[in-house]
Amino acid sequence: MAQKKGGKTAASDDPEELARTPLQAVLLADTFNLKFRPITLERPKVLLPLVNTPMIDYTLAWLESVGVEEVFLFCCAHAEQVKEYIGNSHWGQSHAGFSITTIESNFSMSAGDALRFIEGKNVIRGDFILITGDTISNMSLTEALQAHKDRRKKDPDTVMTMFVKRSKPMPLTHQTRLGNDEIMMAIDPETKQLLYYEDRFDSSKRAVTLDKSLLADNASLYLRTDLEDCCIDICSPEVLTIFLDNFDYQHLRRHFVKGLLHDDIMGKKIYTHEIDSSYTARVDNYRSYDTISKDIIQRWSFPLVPDVLYAGNRAQMRLQREGIYKAPDVTLSPSVRIGAFTAIGSGTIIGENSSVSNSVIGELCTIGRNVSIDGCYIWDSVTIEDGCRLSHSIVCDGVHLHTGATLEPGVILSFKVEVGQNITVPAYSKVSLLPQPSKQDSDEELEYADTNSGVIDSPSIASISPANIEHDHVSSFDTEQSVLLEGGLSGVGYIWTSCETGNEEEWRYSVAPIPVEKLKEFYAKMFDEDESSSDGEQTGITHSGELISESKSTDFDDSDGEYKGDVSKFEKEVEETFERALGGVAEENVQLEINSLRMSFNVTHAECAGAVFQSVIKSAIIASNSSKSNLLKATIDAIERSKGLLSYFITNVDEEIEVILKFEEMCMEITREFAPIFSSVLHQLYDKEVITEDAILKWESEKADADESDKVFVKQSEAFLKWLKEAPEEDDEDE
Amino acid sequence: MDPPMDFQVVVLAGGTSDKLSPLVSKELPKALLPVANKPLLSYPLELLEASNLKNIIVVVEGDEAATQVESWLSVAYMDRLNVEVVKTPGDVGTVGAIRAVAPFLISTDILIVSGDLVSDISPGAIAATHRRHGAAVTALFCPAPVSGGADSSTSGGKDKAKKPSRCNIVGLDPTRQFLLHVVSGAKVEKDIHIQKRIVRAVGQMEIRSDFMDAHVYAFKRTVLLDVLEKENLYSIKQDVLPYLVRTQLRSEISAKKENSADESSNGATKELPSEDININSAVPSNQNLRWLSQHREIAPSSYQDIHISDCDKNKSRLAKKTHKCCIYLSGKTQYCARLNSVQAFGDINRDMLGEASRITGYTFSAQNNVVHPTVVQGAKTTAGGQCIIAEGTILGDKCSVKRSVIGRHCRIGSNVKIVNSIVMNHITIEDNCTIQGSVISSNVQIQERASLKDCQVSAGYVITAGSEYKSEPLTKR
């Protein structure tokens, strides 16, 4: 590594030498996720056809067009298939515009592993382009590459330029048209430096929090949700070293980008480059597969379009009117209706009275009579018998649909599946000949989880003989997960239960359009959110979690504001600790934990007591269903339960007063539901000996000359206070 | 002249602000503090008059102050403006002041102007912007003074107090017409929390920390009155405006009132904050259309617009739940300052002599100064550039006045140097005094050989012969 670094600095010092470094690209031919399961069990994603051409061809064609001289193709899952494809294609030949080197690793689980592996190979000498093999683009790189180099000359800490493009997410689903989730980015308007990155739309958080230091350094910044990450980066060689140093970085965005943004020690900087007119998109899920296919047919990706792309030894498709592409040797019966924006591959035969629209049909397919196909992606050598209806589905190679079969929207039929006569495959089903791997990882890890396990589990398609399959499907009928396609005489395949997101989320990334009902549902939900959030508003918590009014504090007490912030942070921590405590942590440990929190936040004992009390009260809210009697009962329970804890932290009168004040403040602002039962709770606290009489009386006298509005609770507790004042005398008398 | 707009103006003239001590007193409320020899309040009033905004309510804190202001107004603006003075008790905040005048507010829109605004930004333009957008609130923001490098501070010759340059944090839409986020006061120094919903609605929010709230707001009256009903509000800047901005997409302002009051707004969609801040932007706005037409419109792939029609019936329900918050950004060349500290008092007075002299309305002579014809100057006395000397002032021999304002009927002895200072009315300065960078209130007597540097002297103070003061406020016991 040291030697490499030396080489690099020399290169960046000398612009001429920099110019001589050939432009290199790292092409990841594995996406390390399971979004294209079950198809990817049998074929790597980069070889899946996109308008009858494997995706990787688009990527390689673009790399060639932007003048990349060396491509390092990283293969992991199905490495042999990728290598074989590249070897047989023209890319492997000497007349290709660049040299292509395959790097194979069977142990990489993530992009991070892949880059660490490549770092180990010691092949990257200068700035390189990092791209995945499922990216379609026709943009020019010159400008961005130059900008990146200029920035690096000025500031060696520049490590990456990310390409972004404008794409406003749909307001209802927060998805872009490619089906990607909304990203929130903060970008410096002048330098285009990336300052903040938040992916994976998180509905639970309503506000985005920007660190104050961001604005201290920049007078202005743009906060954008209308950008889409193109997943093409120009990286400096340091990127590899950073991955090596941070061996826990797996995901390019979630770990690497966020890691660098949060790390102020290394000071590495990431910039963005917004592309406007050219086309860039990545096939990340079924929805983007659908969208991008349509874009290609509509020629947004020109010159990467079916009639221009190098077809090798296949017959070149020709563009006809209405965006219809046909290979020359297609056999269509005269009564076939071909709708606009359709591509039909060579050797395909379509029978009488069938109709095809908005679809892509591969090579050597046989389609019978009276078949209707709408919005489907039918790959090669598919047989569709008479009277089938298909809509918005993906049908892989070798599938056989028997007479009268129906595919509802969103269906994925993996390789060689058979659907029996008159069977309807329900919407969003995924059917494969291979059983669903029973071991599923939790959602969280899926992104970079063991893709390999799938690879290892699944034998190559060739090794399963038809007889085997017949057998298989009878024998492994037992699992809940895999239900055999039933009813048909000749149905073959397992229906996968949706593993990743659960059925209700299936529509989100499907090839089929989002159902109207879903959108309606979202629309209604948005209103509910509105209602509920306005409720939240009324109880005094704003979206930012701050109280509505803090304004009596004028300019002088900035420092006080800062300090308050710490206290509120502290309170939050205490609350979390307390919640954990409810889960059964021993009381001493909780005491210990809160004490250490108190010290680390440097808050007073009184504040600490207040915070603990607040947590207790909040736990009561959660326990109750917010009705008044329930609430009182829940509060009494909560106080009883945490009596030990409270008495540990509330030791003297000052702290007791702080607790009362805190409670008062809560009643007025955060938890107004307590307001009506203030005096009852106070009484309880007294009864449970959490708070002494002294404290209550002191509190009253402190409040004596407060504003009328502040005295609400004193008034409410008047009876109790009176009783308190009279009672002790009686006590004394009794004794 | 333009026909008068249906705008009522509330000028918040304040009372006797602590921040301006020792310059203000019961006899001299903040509103009447002379700036370039004119009462401070005359600046916003002149500005309003120039925009033909003549229905003005001046809110003054405290009884004496109110009486003072009222008597001055009745003389100065009797036949020019329709001014009413309303007094409030001290320390009620700007919201309290507005509450006090709420019964008098009758016009559709209310313009609230801070009485300490010295500016040449036309309030008419703000009012027009407000009307054009049919906004619930429109606020004036101006570029914050750059701490350090500004020419006003260099001429001051002393270090400008290290003002935090982050006066406010504002979020703007890409067209810079709408206010999407605002943070002010103490919260500025904390991490900022921005509602995703609002960012989403625009797609792109520009966040800036170099704009300053100039305390000029145009409110829809119904909105203002609605907000005033809420508790816990104290300041317009720190509570009301942030509240309205925060809730702009889920307005709690009663829509019923608004609709009846605002008949001019036609159609539900027009009421939405902007084409872009449209929750319904499933209906692609024009701007989006430009981007998406090629994709979504021509070939509805996975996106469809069927649902739009279904949503239409809900639209009216939704439309009522939003309101617009607009922003008026002043140009870089326009002057805008608030006189809210002793420091600002000095700065603004100097600016009046220099870069912003056009606001004063004086004609500067060839020597770049304004010396009233009745001023008597002794032998070898020079009034340098950037000076204003008002009527009836008498200067002795060998005096030198530079970059200073001298009020009416002052008697200044011989060999007195006045540099970078503000000398108010009826002041006696005896021989051989040196006054630098100071503010001398009315009726002060400065005995011979006194030397003042960076001092503020309260009214009626007597500085004994030969004394020297540096950087001190001098107040009468």
Interface residues (C-beta under 8 A of the other chain):
Chain A: R166 S167 K168 P169 M170 P171 L172 H174 R177 G179 E182 M184 A186 P189 K205 R206 A207 V208 T209 L210 D211 K212 L215 A216 N218 A219 S220 L221 Y222 L223 R224 T225 D226 R287 D290 T291 K294 D295 Q298 W300 F341 N358 V511 A512 P513 I514 V516 L519 K520 Y523 M526 F527 D530 S533 S534 E537 T542 H543 S544 G545 E546 I548 S549 E550 S551 K552 S553 T554 D555 D557 D558 D560 G561 E562 G565 S709
Chain B: G93 P164 S165 R166 I169 G171 G185 A186 K187 E189 K190 D191 I192 H193 I194 Q195 K196 R197 V199 R200 A201 G203 Q204 M205 E206 I207 R208 S209 D210 E231 N232 L233 Y234 S235 Q238 D239 Y243 R246 T247 R250 E252 I279 N280 S281 A282 N288 W291 L292 Q294 H295 R296 I298 A299 P300 S301 S302 Y303 Q304 I306 H307 D310 C311 N314 R317 L318 K321
